[in-house]
Every structure is written in structure tokens, then in C-alpha cells.
Amino acid sequence: MGRIHLIKDNSSPLLAWSVLEEGVDHFGAMLDGKLSQSYTRDVLQTNTMPELLHKIQDGTYDLQCLADKWQWYAMLGRIDSRGRLRQEAYPHHRELHVLAGFIPQVCDFMIETNNYDCKWSLCYVAELWVALNEWCMVKVIGFDEAMKRARDQYIVDNHLCFEEVTP
């Protein structure tokens, strides 16, 4: 996984935000590891997804080109040792929360081991949204795919094994 870029699309009539990873080609925005400067503005760069979330949460970026830290919203996700995703198991219990209002640890991957029906579960920020004004919010494009790759790599790095589930 390469460096992570939070970009703002200059060509869209509605302000579009995206997360791009170096090493992954993104049509029109990134080619050969370089951002297209004519269509996008590279706002924030980090090495990891949790680091990107911490910078947004803390407001440690240039506020002229980025939304205020109180305009960023997160939807939490969870995967457990049986491979179940909270988003799929409870699709109607999805809530957006102001990212800046969370404790800083929410931006990191958190392992819970005191579960009654599985060995472990991993909590993480599954989706990132930004409020453009008081009436309109947009989902940050590519965040969930990049976070899924980071989540899967975290599972491998921490030697978390999935349980064999029999029907």
C-alpha cells in the first residue's frame, strides 16, 4: 500500500472528495503514481488510513482548501472472526457521527476479544462523509475501498485468523 492522498475534484459541479492510493491506478486522477493536477487538488497526504483520519479529526491541515474539521462525518464498521460485517448484518443501524467529536482512538483499528459468539472483532471507520453545507453531504469516493485494503492488511499483520464456520 502506497501513500494515501485526500483530493478534491476541481472538475465536478458538486464538490467531490476522493481518497487515492499510490500504486493503484485511478482513471483520470492518478496515472503512474502521479496525480493529475488539472482535474484534482491534492489536499492531504499520509502513509496510513488511520493517520489520514487523525489529521482530519485534529484539523491539522490547510483550512483554506479543506472543509472545517466539524464537517467531516464517519460511519463505523466491524468485522469479526467469522467474517461477518456489521454493515451487512445490520444495514438499518448505520449512523453518521461527527469525526471531530469522537475520541482519537476511533480513528485506529481496535480489536475486541471479549465477544460471546466469536474470537475477535475489529472495529474501524468504514465510510467517510463531508458536509458541503447544512443541506448536502457527500460520501468520500474511494475511502471505503482504501479502508478495506488497510483493514485486510491489518488482519494479516496481526495474525488474526478467521474461524471455520459450518452451516
C-alpha positions in Angstrom: 0.0 0.0 0.0 1.4 3.3 -1.0 0.9 6.8 0.2 -2.7 7.9 0.7 -4.0 11.2 -0.9 -7.1 13.0 0.0 -8.1 15.0 -3.1 -10.7 17.5 -4.1 -12.1 17.2 -7.7 -11.9 20.6 -9.5 -13.9 19.5 -12.5 -17.1 18.5 -10.7 -20.0 21.0 -10.3 -20.6 19.4 -6.8 -17.5 19.4 -4.7 -16.3 15.8 -4.9 -13.8 14.4 -2.5 -11.7 11.2 -3.1 -9.1 9.1 -1.4 -6.4 7.7 -3.8 -3.6 5.3 -3.1 -0.2 5.4 -4.8 0.4 2.2 -6.6 -3.3 1.9 -7.6 -4.3 3.5 -10.9 -7.3 5.7 -10.8 -8.7 6.7 -14.1 -8.4 10.5 -14.7 -6.9 11.2 -11.3 -3.8 9.2 -10.9 -1.6 7.6 -13.5 1.8 6.0 -12.9 1.7 7.2 -9.3 1.2 10.9 -10.1 -1.9 13.0 -9.6 -3.5 14.9 -12.4 -3.1 18.5 -11.4 -5.5 19.8 -14.0 -8.5 18.0 -12.5 -7.7 17.5 -8.9 -6.2 19.3 -5.9 -4.0 17.1 -3.6 -5.1 18.4 -0.2 -3.7 15.9 2.3 -1.1 13.1 2.1 -0.4 10.4 4.7 1.2 7.0 4.9 -1.8 5.2 6.5 -5.6 5.4 6.7 -5.7 5.9 10.5 -3.1 8.8 10.1 -5.4 10.4 7.5 -8.4 10.2 9.8 -6.4 11.6 12.8 -5.3 14.6 10.7 -8.9 15.3 9.6 -10.1 14.8 13.2 -7.5 17.1 14.6 -7.9 19.7 11.9 -4.1 19.7 11.2 -4.3 20.7 7.6 -4.8 23.8 5.4 -8.3 25.0 6.2 -8.4 27.2 3.1 -8.8 24.2 0.8 -10.4 21.7 3.2 -13.7 21.7 4.9 -13.8 22.6 8.6 -13.0 19.6 10.9 -16.6 19.7 12.2 -17.9 19.0 8.7 -16.4 15.5 8.5 -18.5 12.5 9.4 -17.7 8.9 9.9 -19.6 5.7 9.8 -18.2 2.9 11.9 -17.8 -0.7 10.7 -16.9 -4.0 12.3 -15.7 -7.4 11.0 -15.5 -10.4 13.3 -13.6 -13.7 13.3 -16.5 -15.4 11.4 -16.2 -12.9 8.6 -19.4 -11.1 9.4 -19.6 -7.4 8.6 -21.7 -5.1 10.8 -22.8 -3.2 7.8 -24.3 -6.3 6.2 -25.8 -7.8 9.4 -27.5 -4.6 10.4 -28.0 -2.4 7.3 -30.6 -0.3 9.0 -28.4 0.6 12.0 -25.9 2.7 10.2 -25.2 6.1 11.7 -23.1 9.0 10.7 -21.2 10.7 13.5 -19.1 13.9 13.5 -15.5 12.6 13.3 -14.1 15.5 15.4 -16.4 14.6 18.2 -15.1 11.0 18.6 -12.2 10.1 20.9 -9.0 9.8 18.9 -8.8 6.0 19.3 -11.8 5.6 16.9 -9.5 6.6 14.0 -7.4 3.5 14.7 -8.2 -0.2 14.2 -9.5 -1.6 17.5 -9.5 -5.3 18.3 -12.2 -6.5 20.8 -11.7 -10.0 22.2 -14.5 -10.2 24.8 -17.2 -11.3 22.4 -19.7 -14.0 23.2 -20.1 -15.6 19.8 -16.7 -15.0 18.1 -13.0 -15.0 18.9 -12.3 -11.4 17.9 -13.9 -8.4 16.2 -12.2 -5.5 14.5 -13.7 -2.0 14.7 -12.8 0.7 12.2 -14.1 3.7 10.3 -15.9 2.2 7.3 -17.1 5.3 5.5 -16.1 9.0 5.4 -18.6 11.7 4.5 -18.2 15.5 4.2 -20.9 18.1 4.7 -20.7 20.7 1.9 -23.3 22.9 3.6 -26.2 22.4 6.0 -28.3 20.7 3.4 -25.9 18.5 1.5 -23.4 15.7 2.4 -21.3 13.7 0.0 -19.5 10.4 0.5 -15.7 10.5 0.1 -15.1 8.4 -3.1 -12.7 5.6 -2.7 -12.4 5.8 1.1 -14.2 2.5 1.7 -12.1 0.6 -0.8 -8.9 2.0 0.6 -10.0 1.3 4.2 -11.0 -2.3 3.2 -7.4 -2.9 1.8 -5.9 -1.3 5.0 -8.3 -3.4 7.2 -7.4 -6.6 5.4 -3.7 -5.8 5.7 -4.1 -5.1 9.4 -5.7 -8.5 9.9 -2.8 -10.2 8.1 -0.2 -8.2 10.0 -1.7 -9.0 13.4 -2.1 -12.7 12.6 -5.9 -12.6 13.2 -7.4 -15.9 11.8 -11.0 -16.4 10.7 -12.9 -19.2 12.2 -14.2 -22.1 10.2 -18.0 -21.7 10.2 -20.2 -24.7 9.5 -23.8 -24.2 8.5 
